[in-house]
Protein backbone atom coordinates (compact mmCIF):
# COMPACT_ATOMS: atom_id res chain seq x y z
CA UNK A 1 0.00 0.00 0.00
CA UNK A 2 1.36 3.40 -0.93
CA UNK A 3 -0.54 6.56 -0.06
CA UNK A 4 0.58 10.14 -0.61
CA UNK A 5 -0.65 13.63 0.20
CA UNK A 6 0.28 17.23 -0.38
CA UNK A 7 -0.84 20.36 1.50
CA UNK A 8 -0.19 24.07 1.33
CA UNK A 9 0.80 25.27 4.80
CA UNK A 10 0.98 28.86 6.07
CA UNK A 11 3.81 31.14 4.83
CA UNK A 12 3.88 29.42 1.45
CA UNK A 13 5.33 26.17 2.73
CA UNK A 14 4.35 23.05 0.79
CA UNK A 15 4.24 19.73 2.60
CA UNK A 16 3.99 16.27 1.10
CA UNK A 17 4.26 12.80 2.47
CA UNK A 18 4.28 9.18 1.44
CA UNK A 19 3.12 6.28 3.60
CA UNK A 20 4.38 2.87 2.45
CA UNK A 21 3.18 -0.41 3.98
CA UNK A 22 3.93 -4.00 2.93
CA UNK A 23 2.99 -7.23 4.66
CA UNK A 24 5.64 -9.72 5.67
CA UNK A 25 6.97 -11.98 2.97
CA UNK A 26 6.86 -15.67 3.88
CA UNK A 27 9.96 -17.79 4.31
CA UNK A 28 10.70 -21.47 4.70
CA UNK A 29 11.88 -23.28 7.83
CA UNK A 30 14.86 -25.33 6.71
CA UNK A 31 16.28 -28.38 8.43
CA UNK A 32 20.03 -29.00 8.52
CA UNK A 33 22.04 -30.15 5.51
CA UNK A 34 21.26 -33.81 4.90
CA UNK A 35 24.09 -35.07 2.68
CA UNK A 36 27.44 -34.27 1.14
CA UNK A 37 25.75 -32.57 -1.83
CA UNK A 38 24.57 -29.79 0.54
CA UNK A 39 20.93 -30.56 -0.12
CA UNK A 40 18.65 -28.96 2.44
CA UNK A 41 15.13 -29.93 3.37
CA UNK A 42 12.23 -28.23 5.02
CA UNK A 43 11.50 -29.02 8.64
CA UNK A 44 9.47 -32.27 8.59
CA UNK A 45 5.77 -31.49 8.14
CA UNK A 46 6.34 -28.00 6.71
CA UNK A 47 6.44 -26.83 3.13
CA UNK A 48 7.88 -23.92 1.19
CA UNK A 49 7.15 -20.38 2.44
CA UNK A 50 4.93 -21.23 5.42
CA UNK A 51 6.56 -19.07 8.10
CA UNK A 52 4.69 -15.75 8.42
CA UNK A 53 1.64 -17.41 6.88
CA UNK A 54 0.23 -20.64 8.28
CA UNK A 55 3.08 -22.67 9.75
CA UNK A 56 2.45 -24.97 12.70
CA UNK A 57 5.18 -23.97 15.17
CA UNK A 58 4.79 -27.26 17.04
CA UNK A 59 6.45 -28.94 14.02
CA UNK A 60 9.39 -26.53 14.16
CA UNK A 61 9.68 -26.87 17.93
CA UNK A 62 9.58 -30.68 17.72
CA UNK A 63 12.44 -30.56 15.22
CA UNK A 64 14.38 -28.13 17.40
CA UNK A 65 13.85 -30.30 20.50
CA UNK A 66 15.28 -33.29 18.61
CA UNK A 67 18.45 -31.24 18.09
CA UNK A 68 18.61 -30.07 21.73
CA UNK A 69 17.48 -26.51 20.97
CA UNK A 70 14.96 -24.41 22.87
CA UNK A 71 11.47 -23.93 21.51
CA UNK A 72 10.71 -20.84 19.43
CA UNK A 73 7.92 -18.56 20.60
CA UNK A 74 6.02 -17.47 17.45
CA UNK A 75 5.78 -13.91 18.79
CA UNK A 76 9.60 -13.59 18.69
CA UNK A 77 9.91 -14.42 14.98
CA UNK A 78 10.81 -11.26 13.11
CA UNK A 79 9.58 -10.60 9.61
CA UNK A 80 10.16 -8.45 6.59
CA UNK A 81 7.01 -6.36 6.92
CA UNK A 82 7.78 -2.82 5.78
CA UNK A 83 6.37 0.46 7.05
CA UNK A 84 7.71 3.92 6.40
CA UNK A 85 6.46 7.49 6.42
CA UNK A 86 8.44 10.03 4.41
CA UNK A 87 7.84 13.77 4.78
CA UNK A 88 8.99 16.71 2.66
CA UNK A 89 8.67 20.45 3.39
CA UNK A 90 9.44 22.95 0.64
CA UNK A 91 9.58 26.75 0.57
CA UNK A 92 10.03 28.70 -2.66
CA UNK A 93 11.61 32.18 -2.52
CA UNK A 94 11.17 34.47 -5.55
CA UNK A 95 14.32 36.54 -5.93
CA UNK A 96 13.49 38.27 -9.18
CA UNK A 97 11.08 37.74 -12.05
CA UNK A 98 13.26 35.01 -13.50
CA UNK A 99 15.10 33.77 -10.40
CA UNK A 100 13.93 31.67 -7.49
CA UNK A 101 15.38 29.60 -4.69
CA UNK A 102 13.73 26.44 -3.42
CA UNK A 103 14.72 25.26 0.04
CA UNK A 104 13.50 21.91 1.26
CA UNK A 105 13.98 19.31 3.91
CA UNK A 106 13.07 15.65 3.72
CA UNK A 107 12.80 12.95 6.35
CA UNK A 108 12.71 9.29 5.37
CA UNK A 109 11.18 6.69 7.71
CA UNK A 110 10.29 9.61 9.97
CA UNK A 111 8.98 7.47 12.83
CA UNK A 112 11.99 5.11 12.84
CA UNK A 113 10.30 1.76 12.12
CA UNK A 114 12.58 -1.28 12.09
CA UNK A 115 12.39 -2.66 8.57
CA UNK A 116 14.21 -5.98 8.52
CA UNK A 117 15.69 -7.11 5.24
CA UNK A 118 14.12 -10.28 3.84
CA UNK A 119 17.44 -11.98 3.14
CA UNK A 120 18.70 -11.29 6.67
CA UNK A 121 16.22 -13.49 8.55
CA UNK A 122 17.72 -16.78 9.76
CA UNK A 123 15.74 -19.58 8.12
CA UNK A 124 17.61 -22.59 9.52
CA UNK A 125 15.50 -24.15 12.26
CA UNK A 126 18.71 -25.75 13.56
CA UNK A 127 20.11 -22.31 14.39
CA UNK A 128 19.78 -20.71 17.81
CA UNK A 129 18.76 -17.51 16.01
CA UNK A 130 15.96 -19.01 13.88
CA UNK A 131 13.44 -16.35 12.84
CA UNK A 132 15.64 -13.44 13.89
CA UNK A 133 16.96 -10.77 11.56
CA UNK A 134 20.66 -10.07 11.34
CA UNK A 135 20.30 -6.77 9.46
CA UNK A 136 17.78 -4.04 8.85
CA UNK A 137 17.33 -1.07 6.57
CA UNK A 138 18.08 2.48 7.64
CA UNK A 139 15.91 3.59 10.53
CA UNK A 140 15.78 7.29 9.77
CA UNK A 141 17.42 9.58 7.29
CA UNK A 142 17.08 13.23 6.48
CA UNK A 143 18.38 15.75 4.04
CA UNK A 144 18.36 19.48 3.49
CA UNK A 145 18.80 20.96 0.05
CA UNK A 146 18.43 24.11 -1.99
CA UNK A 147 17.88 24.63 -5.71
CA UNK A 148 18.45 27.86 -7.56
CA UNK A 149 16.48 28.26 -10.79
CA UNK A 150 16.98 30.93 -13.43
C-alpha positions in Angstrom: 0.0 0.0 0.0 1.4 3.4 -0.9 -0.5 6.6 -0.1 0.6 10.1 -0.6 -0.6 13.6 0.2 0.3 17.2 -0.4 -0.8 20.4 1.5 -0.2 24.1 1.3 0.8 25.3 4.8 1.0 28.9 6.1 3.8 31.1 4.8 3.9 29.4 1.5 5.3 26.2 2.7 4.4 23.0 0.8 4.2 19.7 2.6 4.0 16.3 1.1 4.3 12.8 2.5 4.3 9.2 1.4 3.1 6.3 3.6 4.4 2.9 2.5 3.2 -0.4 4.0 3.9 -4.0 2.9 3.0 -7.2 4.7 5.6 -9.7 5.7 7.0 -12.0 3.0 6.9 -15.7 3.9 10.0 -17.8 4.3 10.7 -21.5 4.7 11.9 -23.3 7.8 14.9 -25.3 6.7 16.3 -28.4 8.4 20.0 -29.0 8.5 22.0 -30.1 5.5 21.3 -33.8 4.9 24.1 -35.1 2.7 27.4 -34.3 1.1 25.8 -32.6 -1.8 24.6 -29.8 0.5 20.9 -30.6 -0.1 18.7 -29.0 2.4 15.1 -29.9 3.4 12.2 -28.2 5.0 11.5 -29.0 8.6 9.5 -32.3 8.6 5.8 -31.5 8.1 6.3 -28.0 6.7 6.4 -26.8 3.1 7.9 -23.9 1.2 7.2 -20.4 2.4 4.9 -21.2 5.4 6.6 -19.1 8.1 4.7 -15.7 8.4 1.6 -17.4 6.9 0.2 -20.6 8.3 3.1 -22.7 9.8 2.5 -25.0 12.7 5.2 -24.0 15.2 4.8 -27.3 17.0 6.4 -28.9 14.0 9.4 -26.5 14.2 9.7 -26.9 17.9 9.6 -30.7 17.7 12.4 -30.6 15.2 14.4 -28.1 17.4 13.9 -30.3 20.5 15.3 -33.3 18.6 18.4 -31.2 18.1 18.6 -30.1 21.7 17.5 -26.5 21.0 15.0 -24.4 22.9 11.5 -23.9 21.5 10.7 -20.8 19.4 7.9 -18.6 20.6 6.0 -17.5 17.5 5.8 -13.9 18.8 9.6 -13.6 18.7 9.9 -14.4 15.0 10.8 -11.3 13.1 9.6 -10.6 9.6 10.2 -8.5 6.6 7.0 -6.4 6.9 7.8 -2.8 5.8 6.4 0.5 7.0 7.7 3.9 6.4 6.5 7.5 6.4 8.4 10.0 4.4 7.8 13.8 4.8 9.0 16.7 2.7 8.7 20.4 3.4 9.4 22.9 0.6 9.6 26.7 0.6 10.0 28.7 -2.7 11.6 32.2 -2.5 11.2 34.5 -5.6 14.3 36.5 -5.9 13.5 38.3 -9.2 11.1 37.7 -12.1 13.3 35.0 -13.5 15.1 33.8 -10.4 13.9 31.7 -7.5 15.4 29.6 -4.7 13.7 26.4 -3.4 14.7 25.3 0.0 13.5 21.9 1.3 14.0 19.3 3.9 13.1 15.7 3.7 12.8 13.0 6.3 12.7 9.3 5.4 11.2 6.7 7.7 10.3 9.6 10.0 9.0 7.5 12.8 12.0 5.1 12.8 10.3 1.8 12.1 12.6 -1.3 12.1 12.4 -2.7 8.6 14.2 -6.0 8.5 15.7 -7.1 5.2 14.1 -10.3 3.8 17.4 -12.0 3.1 18.7 -11.3 6.7 16.2 -13.5 8.6 17.7 -16.8 9.8 15.7 -19.6 8.1 17.6 -22.6 9.5 15.5 -24.1 12.3 18.7 -25.8 13.6 20.1 -22.3 14.4 19.8 -20.7 17.8 18.8 -17.5 16.0 16.0 -19.0 13.9 13.4 -16.4 12.8 15.6 -13.4 13.9 17.0 -10.8 11.6 20.7 -10.1 11.3 20.3 -6.8 9.5 17.8 -4.0 8.8 17.3 -1.1 6.6 18.1 2.5 7.6 15.9 3.6 10.5 15.8 7.3 9.8 17.4 9.6 7.3 17.1 13.2 6.5 18.4 15.7 4.0 18.4 19.5 3.5 18.8 21.0 0.1 18.4 24.1 -2.0 17.9 24.6 -5.7 18.5 27.9 -7.6 16.5 28.3 -10.8 17.0 30.9 -13.4 
